[in-house]
């Protein structure tokens, strides 16, 4: 009977020690995380504070304007390619019409001299 009670008491005591250890470990991890986050924030804040207005404007222009310029450049390339194909089609049609007119004139010329 006493031995059972002793075993249960040891078991409860062991569980209490484990949960106490887990709590200490979790608190330590949280504290270390908070310290690391504060250090990283401090470093980032220092970088921002030392950045000049010109650098800030340059960074903003690069992040906002450059993608817009790249998009417009791509659109102009697409339009150029489209115009190139339209021009080629117009040239082919013009040449075809000109050939038909030349054939028509040469037939007309031939028929005049055959009569």
C-alpha positions, 0 to 999 in steps of 0.5 A, a space after each residue: 500500500 505504501 509502496 503504491 502511494 510512494 510510486 504515485 507520489 514519485 510519478 506526480 512529482 516527475 510530471 510536475 518537474 517535467 511541466 516546470 522544465 517545459 515552462 522554463 524552456 518555453 519562457 527562455 525561448 520566448 525571451 531569446 526570440 524577443 531579444 533577437 527581434 529587438 536586435 534585428 529591429 534596431 539594426 534595421 532602424 539604424 539603416 533607415 536612419 542613416 539612409 539619406 533622402 536621396 537614397 530613399 527616393 532612389 529606392 522608391 523610384 526603383 521599386 515603383 517606377 522601374 517595373 512601370 518602365 519595363 512594362 511600357 518597354 515590353 508593350 512598345 516591343 509588342 506594338 513594333 512587332 505587330 506593325 512589322 507584320 502589318 507592314 509586311 502584309 500591306 507590302 505583299 498585297 500592294 505587290 500582288 495588286 501591282 502585278 495584277 495591274 501589270 498583267 492586265 496592261 500587258 494583256 491589253 497591249 498584246 490584244 491591241 497588236 494582235 488585232 
